[in-house]
């Protein structure tokens, strides 16, 4: 798990922070905690959500399902 605020994730994924927060709310992205007043998300989970949206695939319903998808994609890429 790679922790990232919405701003950090937005920079990494080349999106707006509001888009990241919207995805986090819509798809129940994994929350790792808080840094001051900002929510800290799992960047890998957000990147998986972004990848599904980009490819036009359905976004898995849970963070655990997205973990499994990431593992499957990693195995097929290797």
Backbone as CSV, one residue per row, in Angstrom:
resi,resn,N_x,N_y,N_z,CA_x,CA_y,CA_z,C_x,C_y,C_z
1,UNK,0.833,-1.185,0.000,0.000,0.000,0.000,0.875,1.244,0.000
2,UNK,0.503,2.168,-0.865,1.232,3.431,-0.945,0.296,4.555,-0.527
3,UNK,0.568,5.208,0.583,-0.317,6.271,1.049,-0.206,7.522,0.190
4,UNK,-1.362,8.179,-0.022,-1.381,9.420,-0.794,-2.638,10.209,-0.456
5,UNK,-2.480,11.505,-0.319,-3.639,12.382,-0.181,-4.271,12.545,-1.558
6,UNK,-5.429,13.172,-1.611,-6.078,13.409,-2.899,-5.175,14.249,-3.806
7,UNK,-4.498,15.232,-3.234,-3.613,16.088,-4.028,-2.432,15.287,-4.586
8,UNK,-1.829,14.467,-3.755,-0.699,13.652,-4.208,-1.131,12.648,-5.276
9,UNK,-2.278,12.009,-5.059,-2.793,11.052,-6.039,-3.129,11.755,-7.345
10,UNK,-3.688,12.956,-7.250,-4.030,13.721,-8.451,-2.783,14.032,-9.263
11,UNK,-1.719,14.410,-8.595,-0.466,14.694,-9.283,0.076,13.432,-9.947
12,UNK,0.049,12.331,-9.230,0.575,11.065,-9.742,-0.245,10.546,-10.930
13,UNK,-1.570,10.687,-10.856,-2.453,10.138,-11.884,-2.855,11.167,-12.944
14,UNK,-2.328,12.366,-12.821,-2.619,13.448,-13.753,-4.124,13.728,-13.839
15,UNK,-4.727,13.871,-12.688,-6.152,14.176,-12.549,-6.312,15.334,-11.569
16,UNK,-7.522,15.817,-11.419,-7.814,16.860,-10.438,-8.081,16.226,-9.073
17,UNK,-7.717,16.908,-7.982,-8.001,16.355,-6.652,-9.485,16.065,-6.437
18,UNK,-10.362,16.906,-6.991,-11.798,16.667,-6.863,-12.223,15.368,-7.532
19,UNK,-11.579,15.030,-8.640,-11.861,13.768,-9.323,-11.447,12.598,-8.441
20,UNK,-10.300,12.721,-7.814,-9.815,11.654,-6.915,-10.789,11.469,-5.759
21,UNK,-11.213,12.564,-5.150,-12.167,12.455,-4.039,-13.488,11.853,-4.502
22,UNK,-13.921,12.208,-5.703,-15.163,11.650,-6.260,-15.033,10.139,-6.448
23,UNK,-13.923,9.697,-7.033,-13.699,8.258,-7.200,-13.665,7.562,-5.843
24,UNK,-12.968,8.172,-4.892,-12.840,7.566,-3.564,-14.212,7.359,-2.932
25,UNK,-15.076,8.333,-3.099,-16.427,8.237,-2.535,-17.263,7.228,-3.333
26,UNK,-17.244,7.340,-4.646,-18.084,6.486,-5.506,-17.708,5.011,-5.403
27,UNK,-16.411,4.724,-5.364,-15.952,3.328,-5.392,-15.424,2.836,-4.045
28,UNK,-15.640,3.601,-2.986,-15.183,3.232,-1.641,-13.708,2.830,-1.642
29,UNK,-12.872,3.748,-2.131,-11.426,3.500,-2.164,-10.911,3.267,-0.751
30,UNK,-9.857,2.476,-0.649,-9.273,2.144,0.648,-8.699,3.405,1.304
31,UNK,-9.160,3.675,2.517,-8.680,4.807,3.307,-7.680,4.269,4.325
32,UNK,-6.497,4.883,4.343,-5.446,4.437,5.267,-5.418,5.255,6.545
33,UNK,-6.024,6.410,6.536,-6.034,7.251,7.727,-6.197,8.712,7.353
34,UNK,-5.661,9.564,8.223,-5.729,11.006,7.996,-4.357,11.610,8.262
35,UNK,-4.054,12.648,7.501,-2.850,13.454,7.713,-3.359,14.866,7.927
36,UNK,-3.343,15.280,9.176,-3.909,16.577,9.529,-5.391,16.536,9.176
37,UNK,-5.831,17.367,8.256,-7.253,17.383,7.886,-7.539,16.622,6.595
38,UNK,-6.523,16.051,5.990,-6.702,15.365,4.708,-6.793,13.852,4.890
39,UNK,-7.645,13.257,4.095,-7.770,11.801,4.077,-6.598,11.230,3.282
40,UNK,-6.064,10.126,3.763,-4.966,9.439,3.083,-5.521,8.143,2.502
41,UNK,-5.369,8.012,1.188,-5.880,6.855,0.452,-4.738,5.933,0.063
42,UNK,-5.097,4.729,-0.343,-4.152,3.781,-0.910,-3.997,4.132,-2.394
43,UNK,-2.831,4.626,-2.778,-2.594,5.055,-4.153,-2.770,3.897,-5.135
44,UNK,-2.366,2.701,-4.775,-2.521,1.548,-5.667,-4.000,1.289,-5.952
45,UNK,-4.843,1.448,-4.943,-6.282,1.255,-5.123,-6.843,2.316,-6.071
46,UNK,-6.443,3.559,-5.869,-6.899,4.633,-6.752,-6.397,4.428,-8.183
47,UNK,-5.170,3.961,-8.325,-4.615,3.710,-9.657,-5.369,2.581,-10.354
48,UNK,-5.802,1.587,-9.603,-6.583,0.499,-10.183,-7.932,1.016,-10.657
49,UNK,-8.563,1.867,-9.851,-9.834,2.486,-10.245,-9.633,3.279,-11.530
50,UNK,-8.574,4.088,-11.575,-8.290,4.900,-12.752,-8.055,4.020,-13.973
51,UNK,-7.336,2.923,-13.811,-7.075,2.014,-14.916,-8.346,1.390,-15.468
52,UNK,-9.233,0.976,-14.582,-10.505,0.393,-15.021,-11.319,1.419,-15.808
53,UNK,-11.376,2.634,-15.302,-12.122,3.689,-15.989,-11.489,3.961,-17.346
54,UNK,-10.178,4.069,-17.395,-9.465,4.358,-18.641,-9.690,3.272,-19.688
55,UNK,-9.678,2.000,-19.243,-9.872,0.880,-20.171,-11.340,0.677,-20.542
56,UNK,-12.239,1.296,-19.780,-13.667,1.101,-20.016,-14.199,-0.162,-19.372
57,UNK,-13.449,-0.708,-18.424,-13.862,-1.909,-17.697,-14.673,-1.517,-16.472
58,UNK,-15.529,-2.415,-15.999,-16.230,-2.125,-14.748,-15.232,-2.073,-13.588
59,UNK,-15.478,-1.173,-12.654,-14.608,-1.057,-11.475,-15.095,-2.067,-10.444
60,UNK,-14.214,-2.968,-9.976,-14.621,-3.925,-8.941,-15.188,-3.203,-7.715
61,UNK,-16.158,-3.833,-7.089,-16.936,-3.192,-6.025,-16.166,-2.919,-4.738
62,UNK,-15.178,-3.740,-4.423,-14.471,-3.568,-3.157,-12.972,-3.419,-3.390
63,UNK,-12.308,-2.867,-2.394,-10.851,-2.724,-2.463,-10.183,-4.096,-2.570
64,UNK,-10.744,-5.086,-1.911,-10.182,-6.436,-1.964,-10.302,-7.019,-3.377
65,UNK,-11.447,-6.763,-4.026,-11.614,-7.223,-5.406,-10.624,-6.515,-6.331
66,UNK,-10.369,-5.229,-6.062,-9.390,-4.492,-6.870,-7.976,-5.010,-6.611
67,UNK,-7.693,-5.422,-5.376,-6.398,-6.046,-5.078,-6.216,-7.306,-5.931
68,UNK,-7.263,-8.112,-5.988,-7.207,-9.353,-6.766,-7.026,-9.050,-8.252
69,UNK,-7.731,-8.046,-8.759,-7.570,-7.647,-10.160,-6.133,-7.220,-10.437
70,UNK,-5.551,-6.433,-9.524,-4.167,-5.989,-9.679,-3.227,-7.180,-9.702
71,UNK,-3.473,-8.148,-8.843,-2.648,-9.359,-8.823,-2.779,-10.135,-10.131
72,UNK,-3.993,-10.269,-10.645,-4.203,-10.981,-11.911,-3.517,-10.253,-13.064
73,UNK,-3.662,-8.949,-13.114,-3.025,-8.172,-14.181,-1.510,-8.265,-14.097
74,UNK,-0.991,-8.299,-12.875,0.455,-8.427,-12.679,0.972,-9.775,-13.155
75,UNK,0.193,-10.817,-12.930,0.600,-12.157,-13.363,0.587,-12.275,-14.878
76,UNK,-0.418,-11.664,-15.528,-0.491,-11.781,-16.978,0.550,-10.909,-17.676
77,UNK,0.970,-9.835,-17.007,1.981,-8.958,-17.588,3.383,-9.563,-17.480
78,UNK,3.570,-10.437,-16.510,4.905,-11.012,-16.287,5.255,-12.111,-17.237
